[in-house]
Amino acid sequence: MRRIVFALLVILVISPSAWAQEYKSGGFVRSLTLEGGPIASHHFQASENNFHQRHTLGIVKLGTRDYGTWGVYVLSPNSVEDTSIGVGYVFSPYVVPLGPTELELTGALGAVTGYQNYPVPLLAGEARLRLFESGPWNAGVAMAALPYITDDDVTGDTVFGIVATTPFLSIRYRFE
């Protein structure tokens, strides 16, 4: 899984330079964001949990000119020892200026596999701190948090929780 994520990152980081000239003249794509790496997660819930907490995460976000930003997410293994693939709409960021940098707060809504025998709703929040910018490129670190509902293994009660990740790398190329 790590090799696949690394190969996708290499291909997608090199590709924007080749595509840039075509899209600068008013093409469909506005930006391409690649995020991920090895992460840890922690589940905050009222009862005990025994979820897997070490993962490899890969995210590709495609910002379009007319249809918003869309993301594809891969997490392996997920908290229940399976691979998750999610697709969702990423809302426009709320940007907080922080002197020479900025903090972007975004949310995503979609569907994700790997938890049931069918896709389940995906609701996620992300904070991205831009650390470097040069021309159309910028890079930073991001963290995500997702609410969830699960059944307690001991009592059988339905439990609400929030899972949060450690920081991961985020690279963006703007075609504008």
C-alpha positions, 0 to 999 in steps of 0.5 A: 500500500505504501508503494502504491501511495508513493508511486501516485504521489510521484506521478501526480507531483511531476504531472502538473508541470506538464499540464500547466500550459494547457490549463492556464488558458482556462481549462477545467482544473483549477488546482491539484492537492496531494496529501498523506503519509503514515499517520496515527489516529486516536478515537475519542469516545465514552467507552473503551475502544480497540481500534487500529491506530496506525495507518497509511493515508493518501488523498487527492483533491481536484479543484475545478473551475465550475464544479467545486473541489472533489477528493478521493481518499484511501486509508489502509488499514482503517480502524477495523483492519480493512482498506477504506476508499472514500469519495467526497465533495470538499467545501471551500476553505475558511482561511485564517491569515497567520502573518506570512502564512495561513490556516485553511479549515475545510470540510468534506461530505461523501461516502466511504467503504471498508466499514460495512458491507456497503458504503457509509456516509463520510463527514470530515473536517481538515485543518491545513497549515501552509508552510511554503509557497513558491509560484504555483506550488505550496506545501504544508501540513494537515490534520483531519477529524471525523465523527463516527457512530459504532456499537460498543463491543461489551454493552452493544450500545450505540456510541458516538465518537470522533477520530483525529489524525496526526499531521500529514504532508500536503502539497498543492499546485494551482493551475491559475 
